[in-house]
Amino acid sequence: MQNPFPHIIYKNTFWVSSERCVWWEEENTLIVSDLHLGKTGHFRKSGIGVPQGIYKADLQRLMAQLYFFKADRLIIVGDLTHSTENRELDHFKKWRKDFSLLHIDLVKGNHDILTDTWYDDTGIDVSAHHLVVKDFCFRHDLKIKHKETLPDGIVYTFVGHVHPGVTVKGKGRQTLRFPCFYFTAEHCILPAFSRFTGTYSVERQKNETVYAIAGNQLMHIL
């Protein structure tokens, strides 16, 4: 794995990893989005032969990042799971037992539809709309939900949901699209942690920072 890139936001250091996550140094917290656990299982149930190894590889990458950064806390900004419970989520419960001391926060995304009992049994603290730590806000989507009121004093927001991707242009008409981290002055859109997802194209504007993920390497897009 390539060494992570430091990204400073209001005197806090967020280490950007090529493994599609961010480590918040001051809080010793790993931040991820859109794991979509169980998605490959639902495809197989529908008769589409998606290899189970994709799901296992995602969990192994998450485990490796937790060990690498020695994180005490994991914040998931939505779409931990993909749909209803299946065998892959049973496997996740076993994985969770190996990290029983890890504090896990989930800000619910549009795919997080499991019962409250499932999250309780798995030892996950759930926030319906947003989570605030210090002056930083964690949400699934930038759009304000009905009857949701954000607290005052938020300086920066981390979101997921759109699975951002950036197109890199070469000579002639050559183009490649990569998943990316998209930092603006007010928010960061995280890439989907799961590699079994598509991307939505974003366009870098002036004074914005984009880190593209090419395999296991980061590229700072200028």
Phi, psi and omega in degrees: 000137175293147176299140181292158179264134175279134177231117186267128177228113179049052175066013172252142182256121177247115182272118184270121185255143175294349177270022170070037176213169179231136176253123178270106189298312185296332181253001183047050187234132174267135183241126180222168178213151168055063174282329179051048179299136180093354184296315181295326178296321178292325176295317180295322179297332178273005177091009178262119189283064178281128182298136179293340181300336179298314181295314180297323180296322178298315179294323178294321177295319179297316178300316181297321179290322177296319178290319183298314183270351182055046185288142175267342188218146176234122175251124179249117184268055171102153179057051169300314180247170185256327183196221181287168185291141174214188186296329180296326178287331172296321178295322178297322178300320177294319177301319182298325180297331177288343179236046186294335180274351180283127176279123180243125174249136175237124167266117189300137172253181183293340179267351184276088188244011181287165182288157176302326181299321181298315180293321178298314181295333182267359176070043181242128175275127187248134171246133186289322187235314183204161177230133179244126175235121190055236179255016182254139182248141179236123184221165175276321186226149178290335182291135179284126181281162181303130178067013178270135177237122180275141179291158177285159172088005178289130181259337183200152184229139173249132180223172174228235169078308190272351181054067188295145175220152181235141179263127178254127184258134176254198180291151182066229181250021181285131177219149174223142177247136181231146168298155186207164166263134185236105183256122171252184180291337187244339183207162174237130172260119182276149173289158172296131179293321179291137177278354180264056181216160173271188178225155175245126187292131173241152181245121180292130176255172181303137178068014173256155184240130179233128173247113178275148180250110180248098185067242177250028180236148174259143174234126176278113183276121182254000000 
